[in-house]
Amino acid sequence: MPERPDYAALTQGQLAVLDRLNAGETGLPVVQRIVRLAEEVLGGLGAGFVEYATGHGRVVAASGACTPAIGRRIDREHLPLNELNEVFGDPRRVLGVRCEAGDASVGSLHVSFGPQSADPGPEHHRVLELLGGFLCRLYAAQRNGDGDQSRRQENRDLWVAVTSHELRTPVTVIKGYADTLTNHWDTLGEQGRQEAVRVVGARAGELARLVDRLLSAISDDGEIGVAAAGPFDLPETLRAAVEELPEDLRRRIQVTSLPAELPKAYGDRDSIATILTELATNAEKNSPPDSPIELCAAADEETLRFRITDRGAGIRLENVERAFERYWQAEGGEQRRHPGAGLGLYLVRRLVERQQGWVSLRPREGGGTTAEVRLPRA
C-alpha cells in the first residue's frame, strides 16, 4: 500500500465518474468503475462492493484479487464491517466503509491489501468514504428514476399465460408422438419407433426440468427439493451431467479442464445436472450455432468452481445481476429470439445458494459470457 493515496488518479477517476453520472448513466458499469478506482487510488490488491437488499447483501462488483467474490450472497443485511471485510480476504488487511444515503445504507465498499502492506491511515479511509459517497449518489439516482421498476411484480394473469405457454410445447410434442406410436406402431418400423421414443424421452426430460423451474419460482421462501448435502466428486459429477444433456448441446461442450485430483465439493450432488443444464442451455441460446461451449473446473483454498463459457455477443455488464431475477429477459416482445419464461438462471442461483455457494455471470474477454459457480470445499 502506498503511504498516501494516489490523488492524481483519484482526480481523474472522479471526473470520469462525474461525466457518467451527469450524462444520466447509472447501473453496474458505473459501480464497477468506482470499485476499480478504489483499488487503483489506494494501491490495493482488489476491491469490492456489497449491495444491500431486504434482509441480505450481495457482492455485485469487484476487481483484482476480490473478483472471485462476485455474486456471493451475504445472509444478513447489516453485518459489522469487520465481518463483511472477511468476504474479501483477511479482515486485518481489508478496509471497508458503509455507503449511506440519509438513514438508509445502500451497501459497503471494501479494498483488500497485501500481507506486507502498512496499515491504512486516515487519508485512505477518507478517500474510501469519498468514493462510497459516489455510490450513494448513484443509488439515489437509480431510485429516483426507477419508479416503473417498483411495479415489476408480475400479476397472476401474466404468470399463468407465460407458464402455460412454456408447458404447452413439450406436452403437445409428447402427446403427438405417443398418438403416433399407438396408431401406427406396425407401419413405423423399428427405426421410426426408436426415433419416436427418443423424442418422447427428450421432451419428457425437458418437461421435468421446466416443472422444477416453475415450482421453484412460486415462492421466494419455498425450498427446492430435500436432498441432503454431503461431499462429492465435482469433476466426475460434471462429466455425468454432460452425458445427460441433449445430443445437439452435448456435441458443443468442450471440456477444457476437469482435473481428477480436485478435492471434494460439499453440497447437493444431484443438483449439479440441473445447474449445468440451465447454464449450458443459456450459453447455447446466446451463441452462434456449432460454436464451442467450454467447461472447466478448478479449486482454491476455500471453494471449488466450474465455469461455462460461450462465444456469443456477451452479456452486458449492467445485466449480470438482472439476469438472475425471476422472469427477466434480455429481449422483450417481438425482439425475443428464444422462447422461455426467464426462470433458468433464477433457479440456478437458488440451487447454488442453498449449498452455501454463489454464482455469477461476466462478459468474456474477446466476446461471449462466462458463468461461474463456486461451492464450498468438503
PyMOL commands that set and color helices and strands:
alter all, ss='L'
color gray80, all
select helices_A, chain A and resi 7-22+28-42+67-69+81-88+91-93+122-145+149-151+156-183+185-216+234-243+247-252+271-285+317-319+322-324+333-335+344-353
alter helices_A, ss='H'
color red, helices_A
select strands_A, chain A and resi 46-53+56-64+73-74+94-101+104-112+230-232+253-257+265-267+293-299+303-309+358-363+369-376
alter strands_A, ss='S'
color yellow, strands_A
deselect
rebuild
show_as cartoon
